[in-house]
Amino acid sequence: MSRVFNFSAGPAVLPEAVLKEAQEEMMDYRGCGMSVMEMSHRSKMFEEIIEAAEADLRKLMNIPDNYRVLFLQGGASLQFAMIPMNLMKNRVADYIVTGQWAKKAWQEAQKYGQANKIASSEDKTFSYIPDCSDLPISPDADYVYICENNTIYGTKYKKLPNTKGKLLVADVSSCFLSEPVNVSDYGIIYGGVQKNVGPAGMVIAIVREDLITDDVLSCTPTMMKYKTHADAGSMYNTPNCYCIYMCGKVFKWIQSMGGLEGMKAHNEKKAAILYDFLDQSQMFHGTVVKEDRSLMNVPFVTGDKELDARFVKAAEEAGFLNLKGHRTVGGMRASIYNAMPIEGVQKLVEFMRAFEKEN
């Protein structure tokens, strides 16, 4: 069977060149006679893999020296607890709720202190990003938290909130490495890798050094202290070795695509093809206000649930998979991450155009 166009929100499409390279090395990594899957994380060979991955990520994102890169398990959802446990010194934090994941993070933080919802777009089904230029930031807030790209609802912050000098913490799971970022704008920037960077099972957290201390909430387990992982170079326990190896390959692939500037141009071109079609279509409509549209996740509807279901089924039969929208919103969603080729989006639009004519 030939490869399909996979529009899944995560685990998601990976670059074909990376998959082929991993396939070639599956049984025997560089003449060592075994797979990376079988390798000791304490071996010299794996040490080289993790060090190269970190070095390449630092180069790609231009990560300042006073930030640590941590390869952690538990996915982005574990960070919902880890962040307040490590940062809530005053037991106060401010949350901007722009989707399901920001909401879950805010709810989790309430277990550890006062988590204030200072802005939200829930009133319009999270279809926009609220104005964050003059927020009611709490004077004693330990940090301000955002989810920068909302996978389910297809919104993206185009400008970071004015935190009035407070620490900014951002979940960037679904826009990780899709465009350049200024790491020093954040105290912590983190993302689950399964959407845009690698296979499922890991989160990469980039944490400013002064936030990595032993001064954490007394209930914090050893495994949930950033210091535990920073001191041990992400190897306090057995890390997700194969995932780190695959992410390292994706970092090299992004470099070959022109780095994050090249990636952004590639992603803007892809997104424009789909959004331009949605803007002129009589049948399909985007659900997000234009100025807050994500380059990564594009939700759309026909306005008729039966027609939506018919479209998803027909698309699947034609080789366009995982276009069904998230269960909380319905409709359709095309996730067009870094590894989705332009051809995939062009062919999807051709299919949508033909479907519209026939129906």
Disulfide bonds with the S-S distance in Angstrom:
none
